[in-house]
Amino acid sequence: MDKRKFRYPYIVITGPESTGKTELAAQLAQNLNCRWIPELSRDYIANLGRPYQYADVERIARLQIARFTNELMPESAFAVFDTGLIITKVWFDVVYKKCPDWLIEAIQQQPKVFHLVCNTDLPWIADPVRENGGAMREKLLETYQYELKGFGFPHALVSGNAELRLQNALKLLKQHLIL
């Protein structure tokens, strides 16, 4: 897909755990015939073999920045990112009550790409990497939206189960992205 047809050159999917981000990102990339940039933190944490630490989250953030920077090359085609730096900032804030200044600066320097925020209307599915079910999902949903607004990122909340979520996302993208 040619990113010149869009107001924003990329879409970032964000939202709390177990809200269908990965599935939606893959479906959108297929539907829009564009690249899907998978999340890297989930596999990183799953393969640690120990509880993650502050330095691990820093490493993830640096890898995310490098990946995003590489994908911003002018010759790169339109892409859908499965998660972005806002999630990592909130992760630092929630778990460690502090966020490195360099990450905040990196977020501020990013182009203001469009974010689809996945609502918590899908059921929580526990797995070994997830930590934030129950009421924390709602708090995180509010926090992601607050951070996106604070950093000036255009965004919209997407809801619905399975196919309906995809159709709602496509409608939102049509409203916000296509010139």
C-alpha positions as CSV (number, residue, x, y, z in Angstrom):
1,M,0.0,0.0,0.0
2,D,1.2,3.5,-0.8
3,K,1.5,5.6,2.3
4,R,1.1,8.8,0.3
5,K,-2.6,8.1,0.1
6,F,-2.9,8.6,3.9
7,R,-2.8,11.5,6.2
8,Y,-0.6,9.5,8.6
9,P,2.0,7.1,7.2
10,Y,1.5,4.4,9.9
11,I,-1.0,3.0,12.3
12,V,-0.1,1.9,15.8
13,I,-2.3,-0.4,17.7
14,T,-2.4,0.1,21.4
15,G,-4.4,-0.8,24.5
16,P,-4.4,-3.0,27.6
17,E,-3.4,-6.6,27.6
18,S,-5.8,-9.2,26.1
19,T,-7.7,-6.7,24.0
20,G,-6.9,-8.2,20.6
21,K,-4.1,-5.9,19.5
22,T,-2.0,-8.5,17.7
23,E,-5.0,-10.0,16.0
24,L,-6.3,-6.6,14.9
25,A,-2.9,-5.5,13.7
26,A,-2.5,-8.6,11.6
27,Q,-6.0,-8.4,10.2
28,L,-5.6,-4.7,9.3
29,A,-2.3,-5.3,7.6
30,Q,-3.8,-8.1,5.5
31,N,-6.9,-6.1,4.7
32,L,-5.0,-3.0,3.8
33,N,-2.3,-5.0,1.9
34,C,0.5,-3.5,3.9
35,R,3.3,-4.5,6.3
36,W,2.6,-5.7,9.8
37,I,5.3,-4.9,12.3
38,P,4.8,-7.4,15.2
39,E,5.1,-6.6,18.9
40,L,8.6,-7.5,20.2
41,S,8.2,-7.2,24.0
42,R,6.0,-10.3,24.5
43,D,8.6,-12.7,23.0
44,Y,11.4,-10.8,24.7
45,I,9.8,-11.3,28.1
46,A,8.6,-14.8,27.4
47,N,12.2,-15.9,26.5
48,L,14.0,-14.2,29.5
49,G,13.7,-17.3,31.7
50,R,13.4,-15.0,34.7
51,P,11.3,-12.1,35.9
52,Y,11.9,-8.9,33.9
53,Q,13.8,-6.0,35.3
54,Y,14.0,-2.3,34.7
55,A,17.0,-2.8,32.4
56,D,14.9,-5.3,30.3
57,V,12.2,-2.7,29.7
58,E,14.8,-0.2,28.8
59,R,16.2,-2.7,26.2
60,I,12.7,-3.3,24.8
61,A,12.2,0.5,24.5
62,R,15.5,0.9,22.6
63,L,14.6,-2.0,20.3
64,Q,11.2,-0.4,19.7
65,I,12.7,3.0,18.9
66,A,15.2,1.4,16.5
67,R,12.4,-0.6,14.8
68,F,10.2,2.4,14.4
69,T,13.1,4.6,13.2
70,N,14.0,2.0,10.5
71,E,10.4,1.8,9.4
72,L,10.1,5.6,9.0
73,M,12.5,5.6,6.0
74,P,10.9,7.6,3.1
75,E,11.0,4.5,0.8
76,S,9.1,2.4,3.3
77,A,5.5,1.5,2.5
78,F,2.5,2.0,4.8
79,A,2.6,-0.3,7.9
80,V,0.6,-1.3,10.9
81,F,2.6,-1.5,14.2
82,D,1.4,-3.9,16.9
83,T,2.0,-1.6,19.9
84,G,4.2,1.4,20.3
85,L,6.2,3.5,22.7
86,I,3.2,4.8,24.7
87,I,2.6,1.3,26.0
88,T,6.3,1.1,27.1
89,K,6.1,4.5,28.8
90,V,3.0,3.4,30.7
91,W,4.7,0.1,31.6
92,F,7.6,2.1,33.2
93,D,5.2,4.4,35.0
94,V,3.0,1.6,36.4
95,V,5.7,-0.9,37.3
96,Y,8.6,1.3,38.3
97,K,6.8,4.7,39.0
98,K,9.4,6.4,36.7
99,C,10.2,6.6,33.1
100,P,13.6,7.4,31.5
101,D,13.8,10.9,30.1
102,W,15.3,9.6,26.9
103,L,12.1,7.6,26.2
104,I,9.9,10.6,26.8
105,E,12.1,12.5,24.3
106,A,11.9,9.7,21.8
107,I,8.1,9.8,22.0
108,Q,8.0,13.6,21.6
109,Q,10.2,13.3,18.5
110,Q,8.1,10.7,16.8
111,P,5.8,11.7,14.0
112,K,2.3,12.0,15.1
113,V,1.0,8.8,13.7
114,F,-2.5,7.5,14.2
115,H,-3.2,5.1,17.1
116,L,-6.1,2.7,17.3
117,V,-6.8,2.0,21.0
118,C,-8.3,-1.4,21.6
119,N,-11.2,-1.3,24.1
120,T,-11.5,-3.7,27.0
121,D,-14.7,-5.2,25.7
122,L,-13.0,-8.6,24.9
123,P,-12.7,-11.1,27.7
124,W,-9.5,-11.3,29.7
125,I,-7.5,-14.4,28.8
126,A,-4.7,-15.1,31.2
127,D,-1.3,-16.4,30.1
128,P,2.2,-16.5,31.6
129,V,3.2,-13.0,30.2
130,R,0.1,-11.0,31.1
131,E,-0.1,-9.2,34.4
132,N,-3.0,-6.7,34.3
133,G,-6.5,-8.1,34.3
134,G,-9.6,-6.9,36.1
135,A,-10.0,-3.3,37.1
136,M,-6.4,-2.6,36.0
137,R,-7.3,-3.1,32.4
138,E,-9.8,-0.2,32.7
139,K,-7.2,2.0,34.4
140,L,-4.7,1.2,31.7
141,L,-7.2,2.0,28.9
142,E,-7.7,5.4,30.5
143,T,-4.0,5.9,30.9
144,Y,-3.1,5.1,27.3
145,Q,-5.7,7.5,26.0
146,Y,-4.5,10.2,28.4
147,E,-0.9,9.7,27.3
148,L,-1.8,9.7,23.6
149,K,-3.7,13.0,24.1
150,G,-0.9,14.5,26.2
151,F,1.7,13.7,23.5
152,G,-0.6,14.9,20.7
153,F,-1.1,11.6,19.0
154,P,-4.4,11.3,17.0
155,H,-6.3,8.3,18.1
156,A,-9.6,6.5,18.3
157,L,-11.1,3.8,20.5
158,V,-12.1,0.6,18.6
159,S,-14.6,-1.8,20.1
160,G,-16.3,-5.0,19.1
161,N,-15.7,-8.7,19.0
162,A,-13.7,-10.5,16.2
163,E,-15.0,-9.4,12.8
164,L,-16.9,-6.5,14.2
165,R,-13.7,-5.0,15.7
166,L,-12.0,-5.2,12.4
167,Q,-14.9,-3.6,10.6
168,N,-15.1,-0.8,13.2
169,A,-11.3,-0.3,12.9
170,L,-11.6,0.0,9.1
171,K,-14.4,2.6,9.5
172,L,-12.3,4.6,11.9
173,L,-9.3,4.5,9.6
174,K,-11.5,5.6,6.7
175,Q,-12.7,8.6,8.8
176,H,-9.2,9.5,10.1
177,L,-6.6,8.4,7.6
178,I,-7.6,8.3,4.0
179,L,-7.2,11.7,2.3
